[in-house]
Amino acid sequence: VLSDDDTSSTIAVEDKKPKRILIIAGPGNNGGDGLVAARHLKHFEPNSHIMVVYPKKSSREPHYAKLVKQCTDMGIIVSDGPMDGEW
């Protein structure tokens, strides 16, 4: 039986095709969780194209702005809503 770490490494090695991943993130902690998930996915799937639709960005805490910046710095698209065209 493989542990979680071994399984994720095995999956990442065997499937090298770029993926398109869409994450829809709500406000508050749910939005933060979506941004963190996007970051982790980008680490495990560096050739993937990831977009986070995050329409209700939280302005209450600067932590969320930092998460958005981390994502965009990694090449993850963070959008207020649906985008036209390809991503």
N, C-alpha and C positions, 0 to 999 in steps of 0.2 A: 504494500500500500504506500503510495506517495504522499508526502506531506503537502500542505497547501503551497509552500514555497517551491517545492520540486515540481508540482503540477503546473504552476504558472510559468515556470522557466521552460518546462517541456513544451507547453502550448506556444509560448513566444518563439521558440526555436523552430518548431515544425511548421508554423503558419506565417510566412513572411509577406503575404499579400497585403498591400495597404488597405485599410478599412475606412469607411465613413461612419462616424459615430455621432449621433445627435443626443444631447442631454437637455432636457427641459427642466429648469430649476425655478422653484418657487421662492417666495420671500423668506427672510429670516434664516433660521438654521438650516432649513431644507435647501435654500439657495447656496449656502456655504458648503453643504455636503455635496451638492452637484458640482461645484467648482473644484472641490478637493478630489472628487471622483474623476473629473476630467484630467486633472494633473496626474493622478496615478495611472490612468489609462494611457496617457501620452508617454509615461516612462516605460510601460510594458509594451506599448505599440508605437514606437517612435515614428514610423512611417505612416501612421494613420492621420486622417483628416478629422479633427474633432471640432464640433460647434456646440456652444452652450447658448441656448435661448434663455435669457435671464431678464424678463420684462420688468420685474419689480425689485430693482436693486435697492438694497438697504443702505440708507444714508445715516442710520443711527450709530453705527460703529465703523471705525476706519479699517477694522479687520477685513471686512468684505471687499473694500476697495483694494486692499493689498492682495487678496486672493484673485481678484479680476486681473490685476497687473501681472501677477505671477503666471496666470494662464496665457495672457496675451504675449508675454515675453517668451513663452514656450511655443508660440505659433498657434495657439488655440483661439478660434474665433469666439468672441463673446458678443452676442447681439441682443438688442432690446426686443426683437421680434423676427418674424420670418424674413428671409432675404430672397431677393429675386436672383435667378441665375444659378450657376454651379458654385459649389464651395468645396 
